[in-house]
């Protein structure tokens, strides 16, 4: 997919050289900490061309920038754990609310327990990112990862304003002897005074 020279391919680029430089520093920090790079790495990145090689980092330090800030780039950290409890503890200790929680397990029960204990905007079992591909599924954040959802009809609802328009015919029959308006004024006064 990337050809023999990924930097010269039609791969997407990072939005600006400054953002590419930030991603390069994140990758370099994990390399210097001794993390294993399974794919990519800093050597083939070119921030001035806004190119960051897709990079997979195995077990970066939990205190690293990669694990503390939103990435917004083609860098995927993978954390291996020895137990379900360890996984839940790590997730709960992370700052904020995950935009997506990717759980790799052969057990439906384990998956259900983890997503019940760890809030996230989305949860995927045994895959990554695929939930973004469907316009039939809402995508969005939760808490610190954002708010609202979009995609397909969800975009229309998220970016539309539902305007209330009220209509009362101008006819004596609908005036109810002025009672409706007296009660409305009293309700407003009560709400305002509270």
Buried (B, 14 or more C-beta within 10 A) or exposed (E): EEEEEBBEEEBEBBEEBEBBBBBBEBBBBBBEBEBEBEEBBBEBBBBEEBBBBBBBBBBBBEEBBBBEEEBEBBBBBBBEEEEBEEBBEBBEEEEEBBBBBBBBBEEEEBBBBBBEBBBBBBBBBEEEEEBBEEEEBBBBBBEEBBEBBBBEEBBEEBEEEEEEEEEEEEEEEEEEEEEEEEEEEEEEEEEEEE
